[in-house]
Amino acid sequence: MNMQEQDILNILAGGTFSGQRELAEESGYSLGVVNRCLRSLTETGYVRADGTLTQNGQALLAENRPRRAVILAAGFGMRMVPINTETPKGLLQVHGERLIDRLIRQLHQALIRDIRVVVGFLKEQYEYLIDEFGVELVVNPDYARKNNLHSVDRVRSALSDCYVVPCDLYCTENPFRTHEFYSWYMVSEAPAPDSTVRVNRKQALIPVSENGNRMIGICYLTADDGRKVSEKVHALCLDSRMDGAFWEEALYAEGKMLPAARVVPEGQVVEINTYEQLRELDSDSDQLQNDAIGTICRVFDASPRDITHITVLKKGMTNRSFLFTCRGKQYIMRIPGEGTDRLIDRRQEAAVYGAIRDLSLCDDVYYIDPANGYKITAFLENARVCDPENPNDVRRCMAFLRKFHERRLHVGHSFDIFGQIEFYEQLWKGNPSVYADYRRTKEQILSLRPYMEAHAGEKVLTHIDAVPDNFLLTGDDIRLIDWEYAGEQDPHVDIAMFAIYALYDRAQIDALIDAYFPEGCPGETRLKIYCYVAAWGLLWSNWCEYKRQLGVEFGEYSLRQYRYAKDFYRIFRAEEGEKA
């Protein structure tokens, strides 16, 4: 039995035979194909002349029944800003019904009761599903740093006779059936510029570089195909290069997807990726009454409809930010990230912005809330961040930084590096460091304190987080953004911070120091900056360890910070010994 015959048989199993024309319309096949399929099904004893199923046909259906489903609901849903700060995507409400609730009810209609939901981000909000629908929750602890390939790996044993379903879909018609004869992957008949698969004449899905059929993401796997995909999923997960991969990577074999294409009309299944898509689908959704959106409306005396072109920006180490347009002008809104309230005093940050207001040092701040850390700034057109590998960029940024330091601005608070080292460590809640020699390394860094204090200059307003990504270059102008950590300190710590974020080696750090001091840097000052490199390396390593406990990983950055602490302690001691 070919795939066309299986499709016709599946349609016949769902209702009364009403004629070949209706079958053609429902299946998408021509009348000729429908006629040929009916004739074959009749001849093979699966269908009677009136379109009803024979005993053999009923038995065949029973052998091809879906057994279970997996719903993928672990991710951040980063494009859903600002909603994703409060609600995971699967719990968005459309027409009074949560997306995941609707999907589960549709699965139940298809007699699927064995349902596993892979969760991660805000996982506790999904707990009610256990009692309400009898699902099993499977936690993916790697959701923050790995893509959904690793979510599927958590449930790979369940992939046979199984639907795999993203949680962010609104299906106007039930996509699940009581019988499935072959594996398929659902795509829309409409093209999409970022799609990497296209349906060919044989209903196969072949890879393309762009402009394929829009990938919806629902997939059905038969028992045999489920076993094959399960093995491939696990093999791919063992390769660290696949940490950012989608699970669909496991579906490819011999130059095409293993499942056939199931093509549905555009609009039958709606993927909700953005705030505006949700608004378009259900303008009365409760999630549209978001605190961040409400703040924008108050600041600009606007309505939610005035807020358009919402685009998530790259997730920072501390915050989430999104770009939006309001009445033709572009702005950026910052929303503090996980655990930020423990790390940053927003009232102090607001005081810093008050001190630098009208000095053309930072981006234009329209709003900042000292209570929750929300901030709205103007979007700088044609701006780019500093390239730490571009010597001209570096020289310009160091000249800007020195000019700022020489203003000798003051605020009512300071940044205590050794106090912050201890503070971040306390946030570990008694858990030991992941580094076996942490205690010894910490003692070494603390031993640098007398030299640092003896050679520190006047404490003035210092950025503290003067990393390349926070320098915005627009033509001849430079702005320094993100003053969250700013306070009074020896301004030379900004040099060290630029260096360790850029992951500079010693030669590059020396070149950076020379760019800040074109007249020449005194030897004692250079050694002091080495000490700052070591101390700030430990500080940000401790910060990374705290964020790691919250499920946020920074890869090479965290390891390199710890190495700065150890390596530049040794460099300082060696250089100090030579001078002695």
N, C-alpha and C positions, 0 to 999 in steps of 0.2 A: 504494500500500500504506500503510495507516494504522499508527499506533504499536502498536495491539493485535496486528495481524497480524505485525508485525515481532518483537514479543516472543514470540509463539507459534512463529514460524519459528526464532528463536534457540534456544528450548528444544528443538525437534525436532532441531536441528543437533547438540545435545550428547548424544544417546542414542537408544535405541529407543523407538518410540511404544508407550505402554502403556495408552492409553485417554484419553477426554476428561476423566474425573473427575480423573485424575492431573495432566493438563495444567492443569485449573482450579485444583487445589490449589497447584501450583508457580508458576503465573502470578499468582494472586490474582484472576483474572477468573471471572465466573459461567459455568456450563455453557452458557448461551445464547450468551454472547460467544465462548467457545471453539468451539462448533459453527459459528457464523457465520464465524469466522476460518478454520477448516479448510476450509470450503466455498469461501471466496474464494481461498485459497491453492491449492486443487486446481484450481479453474476457471481461474486465471491461469497454471497450469503450473509452479508452484514445488514442489508437494508431491503425492505419489501418494496413492491411497486408503488405503494401509497406514501413512501417516505418514512415509514416507521421502522424502528430498529428490530432486527430479529434477535433471538436468544444469543446467537454468536456475536452480534453487534453489541448487545448489552454486556456480555462477558468481556469483550475487548475493552469497552469503556472502563469496566471495573479494574482491569489490569493497568490502566493508565490514569490513575487518580493521584493528584498532588497530595503530598503527605504533610508538608510543613512549610514555614516561611521564616525568613530572616529579615528584620527591619534594621537598617543602618541609621543610628541616631546619635552617634558619639561626637561628631564634629562641632566646631565653634559656630559654623555658619557665618563666616566673617563678612560676607557681602550683605548680611541682614542688618548692618548697623543702621540706627542705634538700638534696634530691638534686641539684638543678641547679647546685650549687656544684662538683660533681665530675664529673657525667655529663650530656651533652646528652640531651634526651628521646628522640630516635630510637634511642639505644643502651641504653635501659632493657631489662632482661631479664625476660621473662615465661615461666615454665615452661621455663627454660633456653635461651631463644631471644631474641635481640635483636629489638626491634620492627621496625627497618628491614630486618634480614636476612629476617624472615618476609615482609614486604611485597614485597621483591625476588624471593624464591622464588615467591611467588604470581603475580607478574608474569611470571616465566619460565614458569610453568605455562600461562599464557595466550599464550605465544610472544612476549612482549615482551622484547627484548634491548637496545633503544636506551633507556637510562635515564639521566636527568640528575638529580643530587642537588644542590640548592642548600644550601650550608652557610655558616656564619658563626661563631656561638658555639662555641668549642672545636672548630673545624673540623678540626684535626689528628687528632682521634680518629676521624674518618670516612675517613682516608686508606686504610685496609685494604680498603675497598670496591672500589677501583680494581683491585687484583689478584684479590680473591676473586670478584667478580661482574662485572668489566668495565664498571663504571659510569663516567660522567663527573662529576667534581665541579666545580660552578660556585660561585665564592665571591661572596657578597653582602657587600661591605665596610660597607654601611649598616645591617646587622642590628640594631645597638644603638640606633639612633635612628629607624628607619623600620620600618613593619609589612610583612607578607608580600606586599602588592601590589608592592613593589619587588623582592622575590625573584622573583616571576613575571615581572617585566619583564626580568630577567637571562636568561630562557630563552624569551622571547616568540616567537622564531622557531621554536620546537619545538611550539607548541600545537595544530597541526593533527593530527587522528587521534590524539589524545593524552589519556592519563589524567593528572590533576593530583591528587596524593595528599599529605595531611599525614603527617608521619613518626611521629605519636604514637598510631597506631591499632593495635588488636589485632583482627584479623578472624577470627572462628571459622570462617567459610566464605570461600572465595576470592571476592572481589567482582569480579574481573577476568575477562573473557570473550574468546574468540578472535574474536568477531564483535560489532560494534556498529553499529546502524542509525541512531541519532540521538543527539544530545547530551543528557546527563542530569546531574543533581546529586543526590547521595545524602542523604536525610534519614531519620530514624527515624519509625516510626508513632506513637511516644510524643511528647507535648508537652514543651516546655521553656520556662520563664518568660523566658529571655533570648534566645530565638530570634526572628529578625526575618522569617521566611518561613513560609508555610502552604500546604499542598497543597489546591487547589480540586478541584471535580468533574471538571475536564478534565485533571487531573494536571499542572497548571501550578503554579509556585511564585510566589505573590504576596506582596508585602511587608506585614508587620504590625508593630505597635509592640512586641508582646510575646506570649508564649504561642503561638508557632508550633510547627511540627514541629522536633524537635531536629536541628540541622545537623551532619552527620557530616563533610562536607568533601571527600569523594572526588567527582571530577567527570570526565566524559568529554566531549570536544569533537570533533565531526566536522571535516573539512577546512575547510569553509566557515565554520562557527561559530568554529573556532580562529583563522582569519584576522581575523574581526570582533573577537573578544575581545582578540587581540594588539594591534590598533590602539587599542582603548579602554584597555587596560592602560597602554600607553606614553603616551597623552594624559593620563590621570589622574596619572601619575607626574611630569609636567611642572608640576603644580599643587602647590605646597608645602603647601597646606591638606590634601592627601591623604597626608601623610607617615605618619599613624597609621592609615591605612585598610587593611582586609583586602582580599584580591584579589577576593573575591566582588562587590565594588562594580562590577567590570567586567562582571559577568554580567547586569546589569539592562538591560532595554530595553522601552520601551512599557508600563511599569507592571507588569512581571513579569520573572522570570528568563528569559534566553534558553534555557537547557537545561530540559527537562522534569524532573519529579520522578521519582526512583527511590526508592521507599519500601521499607525493609527492617524486619524485626521488631526490636524493642528487645532489645538484648543480642547481636545478630549481629555488630555492630561496636562495640567498646568504645574510647572515647577516654580516654586516661590523662592527666589534667591535674594530679592531686594525688598526694601520698604515700599518702594513705588509699585512693584508687582503685586504686593499684598493690597495696597491701596486701590489699585485698578480692579482687583478681583473682588474685594469687599471693602468698600469705603467706610463701613460701619464697624469694622473689626476693632475689638477692645485694644489690641496691641498697637493700634495706630495712635492711641492716647499715651504716647511715650513721654517720659519726663524730659529727655533731651530735646525732642521735637517741641514740647511745650515751652522749654526755655528759649529756643530760637524764636518761636512765635512772640513771646513776651519782649525779647530784646529788640526785634525789628517791627513790632506791632503788625505781625503778619498772621495769615491763616496757614494751616498745614498744606493746603493746595499751592501756596506760594513757594513751598520748599520742594525743589526738584533736583534732578541729576545728582542724587546721593551716591557717592562712590567711596568705598572703603579705601583708605590709604594703608600702606604697609604697616603691619602691626609692630609697634615699637617695643622696647624692652620694658617700659613702664606703663604705657598707655595704649588706648585705641583711638584712632582719629578717623574722621571722615570728611570728605569734601562735599559741599552742597552749594546750590545756587538759590538765591532769594532775590526776586525782582531784578534779575539780570546780572547780579554781582555774585562773585564766588567767595566763599568763606570756608574755613576749616574749624570743625568742632572737635575738641579733645575730651575724651571720656577716660577717667583714670582706670587703670587695669587692676588685676587681681592683687589684693593685699597692699595696694598703694597707700591706703589710709594709715597703715602701720609705718610707712617709710617716709612720708612727706608731710610736713606741716603746711597746709594750704594757705593758712593765714600769713605765714612767713613768705610764701611765694607771692601772694597778692601784694605784700609790702615791697618786695623786690620790684615788681612791675610798676608800682607807684614811684619808686626811686628812679627808674630809667625811662619813665614816660616822657615823650617829646624829645628824646635824645637821639632818635634814629638808630638805636642799637639793636632793636628787636623788631619782629613783625608787629603790625598794628593790632592792638588788643581792643576788641569791642566789648568783651564781657569776661569776667572771671568771678567765680563763686568760691569764696574762701571756705565754705562749708563742705561742698562735695567735689570741688576741683574741676567742675566744668569750665571750659574756656573756649571762647570764640575769637578767632583772629581773621584778618584779611588774608586772602590767598594771593601770594606774590606771583604775578605772571612771569613766565619765562625764567623762573628761578631754577637753579641747580645746586646740588650740594657740593661741598668741597671734595675734590679728588685727592686723597692723601698721597697718591703716586705721581701727582703733577706738581713739580717744584714751584711753578709760578702760583698755583692755587695756594700752596702751603705758605709761601712767602706773604701773599696778600692777607691770608687769615691770621698769621702771626703778627703782622703789622697792625691789623685791626684789633687784635687781642691786646697788644701792648698799649695802643692808644686808649682803649677802654680802661685798662688797669691804671693808666696815668691820670685818669679823671679822679681817682681816689674817692669814689663814692662810698657812702656808709649807710648801713641799715641797722636795725636793732637786734640782730642775731648773728651768730657765727656758725661756721661748720667745723665741728670737732672731729677730726679724722679718727683719733684713737677711741673717742667715745662712740663713734659710729661703728667701728670694728666690733666693739663689745656689744653694741645694740643689735647689730645684725646676727651676731652669734647667739644672743639671747632668744631671738625669734626662732631658733631651731628647736626650742622647747625641750632641751635636754638631749636631743639626738646628737650623736657624735658626728664629727666632720667625715666626709667621704674620703679625705686624704689621711693616710696612715701617719704622716709626720706633721700633722697640723700643729700640735702643741709646740713642737720645736721651732717650726717656721714662725709661729706667732711670737714666741719669745725673741727670736732674732729681729723681727720687725719692731717690737717694742724697744729693743736696745738702740734703735736708730733715733729715738725721740729726742735725746739730749742734743744731738748734732743738728737735727731739724729745727728745734726751737732756738738754738744758739745762733743760727744763721738765717732765720726767717726775717723777712722785711716787714714793713708796716702792713698790718692786716686791713684790707679794703674789700669792697664788694668784689667777689670772685664768682665766676660762673659755675665752677666745680664739674660741670658736664660738657665742657667745651670740646666735644668730639667732632670729627669731620662732618658727620651727617647733620649737625646742628648749625653749621655755617651755610647760609643760603647766598649764592652769588647771582646777582642780576646786573649784567653789564659791569659798570664801574662800582656798583653799590654792593655792600655786604651787610647782611643782617644775621645776628646770632639769636637762635630761638631756644625754647624749652629751658626756662630758668627755674625749674622746680627745686633743684638742690642748692641754688645760689645762696651765699652767705659771706660773711667776712672771713677771710683767710689770707695767707700768703699767696699773692696772685700767681706765683710760679707753679702752683699745683695745677693750673689750667694747662700748662705745657705738658706735664706728665700725663694728664688725662687724655689729651689729644693723642699722645703717643701710644698709650696702651690700648685705646679703642681701635686705633689704626693697625694694631698688631706689629708695630715697628720693632726691628732689631736694634742693637746698640748703635750701629753706624747711622741708621736713620734717625734715631733719637738725638744723637749728637748734631746731625744736620738740622733737625728741628730747633734745637736750642740755639744754634747759630743763626737761624732765620729770625728768631725772636730777639736775639742780641747781635745785630749786624756790626756793632762796634766792638764785639768780642765779649765773651762771657767769662767772668772771674772763675777761677778753678773751684773755689769754695761753693759758689752758686751752682756750678755744674754737678758737684757731688751732692749738694742738697737736692737737686732735681732727681738725681739717681735714687736718693732716699724716698722721694715722693713717688717715683715709679714703683718701688718695692712696696711702700705702704698702701698706695692706692690699689695696687694689684691684689693685695690681701683683702682690702676693704670690699672691692667689687667681687672678689671670689666668694666672700662671706654672703654678699647680697645674692649672688647666683645660687648659693646653696639654699638660702631661704626661698627663693623663687622656685627652685627645683622641688621643694616640698609641697609647693602649690600646684605642681604639674607642669611648670613652664621650664623648658630646657633651652640652653643657648649654645650647645655644641662646643666648637673649638674655643669660643670666646672665654667660657668659664675656666677651661683648662689653662689657657694662656695667661689669664690673670694670676692664677696661682703660681705659674712659672715665673712671672715677673717678680713676685714677692721673693722667691728663692734666688733667682739669678741675679737680680740687682742688689740684693743684700750682699752677695758674694763680690760683685763688681765694686760696690762701695768699700767694702772692707779691704779689698785688694788695692784700690786706688788710695785709700786713706793710709794704708801701710807704707806705700811707696812715698807719699808726701812726708810721712813721719820720719 
